[in-house]
Amino acid sequence: MGSLIAPIPLLAAGLIVNFSPLALGALLAVAALLALRIFVIFRRTACPHCAAKGHCPNARAMGIV
């Protein structure tokens, strides 16, 4: 998760030091892709049963828990 979130503060610090429209565009693109991944893609990966119950009955069999 850190590798997903780390570029945003780093790009923001780069914008503070040296503003450029290209860096602003990169920051907005990275933030938009992170939001897409969290709010759309992560929610689709869980099956409806797991999303409704809050836990996965197959997680123990797969060795995740």
N, C-alpha and C positions, 0 to 999 in steps of 0.2 A: 504494500500500500504506500510505503514511503517513496518508492520510485515513481508512483503515479502523482503524488502531491508535491514532491521536492522541486520540480521545474517551475512551479508557479511563483514561490517566493524568490527563487533565483532570477527569474525573468523580471519580476517586479523590482528587485534590487538593481538589476542592469538598467532598467528604465529610469530609476532615480539618478544613477550615476551619469548616464549618457542617453538622453531621450532620442529615440528615432521611431518613425512610423513603422518601420519593419519590425522592430522589437515589440512595439505595441500590438501589431498584427499577430506576431508569434505568441504573445501572452494571451490574447483573446482566443486564438485557435487552440492552444493547449488547455485553457480553462474550459472551452466548449467541449472538447473531446473528453476531458475528465468528467464533466457533468453528464455527457451522453453515456459514458461507460458506467457511471454509478447509478444513474436514474433509469436507464433503459436496458443496457446489456446485462448488468448484474441481476436485475429482477427477472429477466427472461430465462436465466440459466437454472433457476430453482423451479422444480416442478410445482404445480398448484397445490398438491397435498402438503409439501414442505412449507410453502408460503403460508398456507392456512393454519397449520399446526404449530409452526415456529421451530420445528425440528425435523430431521430426516430419519426415517426408520432404517434406511439403507446405509447410513453413515458408519455404523458400527461394523457392518459386513465389509465395507470398503476400507476400514482401518483409519477413518478420518477422526473419529472420536476417541 
